[in-house]
Amino acid sequence: MHWFRASLLIFLAGPVLAAEGYIVGIGAEVHNADASAASLSGELAVTDKTWLSAALAKNTVNLPRGISLDTVYGDLGVDHWFDPVGIRVTVAYWGDSDILDSVDYRGSLYWRNDKITLSGVYEFRDFSFDVFRDSLAPGQDFRFSADGLGLSARFDLSELVDLSLSGINYAYDVDLRLDANRPILDCRDSV
């Protein structure tokens, strides 16, 4: 069995050693209201025009009524640039499986040159929201989805300064508007 682990390690390390380049990012945040976050991301150039990407993150925050929200995020993506047009495809997971989570599928078609990148983005989000009644009654799994269309632009103003703009409009398959006079946690009895 050790030979299998060694060959798997060599199989996985081979593309890294032969890669054209890589990027690694690490982040950590803390907040005075008992919130914290950590992230790890990376990109790996398989060729000079094809990149693989991955990201992992965890966030913890304490909400009112003694609720703690522990969210995780993970994504895997591939980007290929055909010069001057490229495509990027990503699958992602976000959320806390005990409360609210989402599996996301993203696609982007972009055009770029040395100074400007313009992108059109499509995203499908599949949500699961666990609405809980109280400690004695079981919760209810409420599923819904959203389609998002958006645009983004990046301008390289100098070697040290970039300007990025982006926006996406989501169309949900349910009406998420609540009564403005009741917080969302108080609306759980009407579901």
C-alpha positions as CSV (number, residue, x, y, z in Angstrom):
1,M,0.0,0.0,0.0
2,H,2.9,2.4,0.6
3,W,3.9,2.2,-3.1
4,F,0.3,3.4,-4.0
5,R,0.7,6.4,-1.7
6,A,4.2,7.2,-3.1
7,S,3.0,6.9,-6.7
8,L,-0.1,9.0,-6.0
9,L,2.2,11.7,-4.4
10,I,4.5,11.6,-7.5
11,F,1.4,11.7,-9.8
12,L,0.1,14.8,-8.0
13,A,3.5,16.5,-7.6
14,G,4.5,15.9,-11.3
15,P,2.2,18.7,-12.7
16,V,3.4,21.1,-9.9
17,L,7.0,20.5,-10.7
18,A,6.4,20.8,-14.5
19,A,4.1,23.8,-14.1
20,E,4.8,27.1,-15.9
21,G,4.1,29.1,-12.7
22,Y,2.0,29.4,-9.6
23,I,0.4,31.8,-7.2
24,V,-0.3,31.1,-3.5
25,G,-2.4,33.3,-1.2
26,I,-3.0,33.0,2.6
27,G,-5.3,35.2,4.6
28,A,-6.5,35.6,8.2
29,E,-8.9,38.0,9.9
30,V,-10.2,38.5,13.5
31,H,-12.9,40.8,14.7
32,N,-13.5,42.1,18.2
33,A,-17.0,40.6,18.2
34,D,-15.8,37.0,18.3
35,A,-15.5,36.5,14.5
36,S,-12.6,35.0,12.7
37,A,-11.7,34.0,9.1
38,A,-8.9,32.2,7.4
39,S,-8.3,31.4,3.7
40,L,-5.9,29.7,1.4
41,S,-5.9,30.0,-2.4
42,G,-3.7,29.0,-5.2
43,E,-3.3,29.0,-9.0
44,L,-1.2,26.7,-11.0
45,A,-0.2,27.2,-14.6
46,V,-0.4,23.9,-16.5
47,T,0.7,25.7,-19.7
48,D,1.3,29.3,-20.3
49,K,-2.4,29.7,-21.3
50,T,-4.2,27.2,-19.0
51,W,-4.4,27.7,-15.2
52,L,-6.0,25.6,-12.5
53,S,-7.2,27.3,-9.3
54,A,-8.5,26.3,-5.9
55,A,-9.5,28.1,-2.7
56,L,-10.5,27.1,0.8
57,A,-11.8,29.4,3.5
58,K,-13.5,29.2,6.9
59,N,-15.4,31.9,8.7
60,T,-16.9,31.9,12.2
61,V,-19.3,34.6,13.6
62,N,-21.6,34.7,16.6
63,L,-25.1,35.8,15.7
64,P,-27.9,37.0,18.0
65,R,-29.9,34.5,20.1
66,G,-26.8,32.4,20.8
67,I,-26.4,31.1,17.2
68,S,-22.9,30.5,15.9
69,L,-22.5,30.5,12.1
70,D,-19.5,28.5,10.9
71,T,-19.2,28.8,7.1
72,V,-16.7,27.1,4.8
73,Y,-15.9,28.0,1.2
74,G,-14.2,25.9,-1.4
75,D,-13.8,26.2,-5.2
76,L,-12.0,24.5,-8.1
77,G,-11.6,26.3,-11.4
78,V,-9.9,26.1,-14.8
79,D,-9.1,29.1,-17.0
80,H,-7.9,28.9,-20.6
81,W,-6.9,31.9,-22.6
82,F,-7.2,31.6,-26.4
83,D,-5.6,35.1,-27.0
84,P,-7.4,37.6,-26.8
85,V,-10.5,35.7,-25.6
86,G,-10.6,33.3,-22.7
87,I,-13.0,31.1,-20.7
88,R,-13.1,30.3,-17.0
89,V,-15.3,27.6,-15.4
90,T,-15.6,27.1,-11.6
91,V,-17.5,25.0,-9.2
92,A,-17.8,26.2,-5.6
93,Y,-19.4,25.4,-2.2
94,W,-20.3,28.0,0.4
95,G,-22.1,27.9,3.7
96,D,-22.9,26.1,6.9
97,S,-24.7,22.8,6.2
98,D,-26.7,23.2,9.4
99,I,-28.2,26.5,8.3
100,L,-27.6,27.8,4.8
101,D,-25.3,26.5,2.0
102,S,-25.0,26.7,-1.7
103,V,-23.3,24.8,-4.5
104,D,-22.4,27.2,-7.3
105,Y,-21.5,26.8,-11.0
106,R,-19.8,29.7,-12.7
107,G,-18.8,30.4,-16.3
108,S,-17.0,33.4,-17.6
109,L,-16.1,34.6,-21.1
110,Y,-13.5,37.4,-21.2
111,W,-11.5,39.5,-23.5
112,R,-8.2,41.0,-22.4
113,N,-5.1,42.9,-23.6
114,D,-2.1,44.4,-21.7
115,K,-4.2,47.1,-20.0
116,I,-7.9,46.0,-19.9
117,T,-9.9,42.8,-19.1
118,L,-13.7,42.7,-19.8
119,S,-15.8,39.7,-18.7
120,G,-19.3,38.4,-19.0
121,V,-20.3,36.1,-16.2
122,Y,-23.0,33.5,-15.7
123,E,-23.6,31.8,-12.3
124,F,-26.1,29.2,-11.1
125,R,-26.5,28.8,-7.3
126,D,-28.3,25.9,-5.7
127,F,-29.2,26.8,-2.1
128,S,-30.4,24.7,0.9
129,F,-31.8,26.7,3.9
130,D,-32.6,24.8,7.1
131,V,-35.4,26.7,8.8
132,F,-35.6,25.6,12.4
133,R,-38.7,26.0,14.5
134,D,-37.3,25.6,18.1
135,S,-35.5,23.0,20.2
136,L,-38.5,20.7,20.3
137,A,-39.8,20.8,16.7
138,P,-37.7,19.6,13.7
139,G,-36.4,22.0,11.1
140,Q,-37.5,22.2,7.5
141,D,-35.1,22.0,4.5
142,F,-36.1,24.8,2.1
143,R,-34.4,24.6,-1.3
144,F,-34.2,27.3,-3.9
145,S,-31.9,28.5,-6.7
146,A,-30.7,31.6,-8.5
147,D,-29.4,32.4,-12.0
148,G,-26.9,35.3,-12.1
149,L,-25.7,37.4,-15.1
150,G,-23.0,40.0,-14.7
151,L,-20.1,42.0,-16.1
152,S,-16.7,42.8,-14.8
153,A,-13.9,45.0,-15.9
154,R,-10.3,45.5,-14.8
155,F,-8.0,48.3,-15.8
156,D,-4.2,48.2,-15.2
157,L,-3.5,51.9,-14.4
158,S,0.2,51.4,-13.6
159,E,2.5,48.6,-12.4
160,L,1.3,49.1,-8.8
161,V,-2.4,50.2,-9.3
162,D,-5.3,48.2,-10.8
163,L,-9.0,49.3,-10.8
164,S,-11.7,46.6,-10.8
165,L,-15.4,46.9,-11.3
166,S,-18.0,44.1,-11.2
167,G,-21.6,43.5,-10.8
168,I,-24.0,40.6,-11.0
169,N,-27.8,40.5,-11.0
170,Y,-29.5,37.3,-9.6
171,A,-32.9,36.1,-10.4
172,Y,-34.2,33.8,-7.6
173,D,-36.9,31.1,-8.2
174,V,-38.6,32.1,-5.0
175,D,-39.5,35.5,-3.5
176,L,-37.0,36.1,-0.7
177,R,-38.5,39.4,0.5
178,L,-39.7,39.3,4.1
179,D,-42.0,41.5,6.1
180,A,-39.7,44.5,6.9
181,N,-41.2,44.7,10.4
182,R,-40.0,41.2,11.4
183,P,-36.4,39.9,11.5
184,I,-35.8,36.7,9.4
185,L,-35.5,34.5,12.6
186,D,-39.0,35.6,13.7
187,C,-40.4,34.6,10.3
188,R,-39.6,30.9,10.8
189,D,-43.1,30.2,12.2
190,S,-44.7,31.2,8.9
191,V,-42.7,28.7,6.7
